[in-house]
Amino acid sequence: MIHTKIPQAIFGLDLGQSEDPSALALLLNVNQTISPHNWIDATHPRYNYWQLTATRVFPLGTAYTALAQQIHQTIQRFKQQHPATQVTLLADATGIGRPTLEILYKELTSRGTQPIARLEGIVFTAGATHGRASHPSLPVDLFHVPKLDLIETLVQAIDSSQLKVVPNHPDQATLTAQLKSLRYANSRQTGQTTIHVDTNANNPQIANADLVMALAMATWRMKTLYPPATPTPPARLPGF
């Protein structure tokens, strides 16, 4: 018998602009114990992995207020199915994302004094500098993380099999295509390594890396909360 616990769920939200959509990815921290009985103890083998369970790309032009409402509904449905699971919404707070956090927070607290999920923001940066600060007007933490680190954390989780995808996931092909479209580049001026999307106008799936960024955000936060025991350095940009 397999006994499963899901102590943490993280929704990664990559905010779109006028030319690219917003995307949401749900990543679960899954703890499984295999036992021949309906009970478990310390002698039974235990396994831990992160599972990409659901993704969603919102239509271009979706207002941020409507986006917040739909995300609230999604979290509510998840909480009904997994009431004991801690839920975090990690939202893009780069540029226009900072005031959008206020919209999200208002929506998440619309039915009580406490938000239905913990809200956090992440600011994409260049270079190698990491930081953590507080939102000026909300009880929300803001993480400053280089985009390259987000992608490399995702690649490492895939290469080490820490990250798995639920079978027959409808966006698996799109995620693979977006991952394969990523390219490293070295700046001659700063000497820093950056990452960008090698866009293909004939393939709208990889016109941007919205799903990859949403998943990379969730994976990075999951790693900070639950560091793998034996991390493996990434060697490539793989498919799933």
Secondary structure, 3 states (H helix, E strand, C coil): CEEEEEEEEEEEEECCCCCCCCEEEEEEEEEEEECCCCCCCCCCCEEEEEEEEEEEECCCCCCHHHHHHHHHHHHHHHHHHCCCCEEEEEEECCCCHHHHHHHHHHHHCCCCCCCCCEEEEEEEECCCCCEEEECCCCCCEEEEEEHHHHHHHHHHHHHCCCEEECCCCCCHHHHHHHHHCEEEEECCCCCCEEEEECCCCCCHHHCCCHHHHHHHHHHHHHHHHCCCCCCCCCCCCCCC
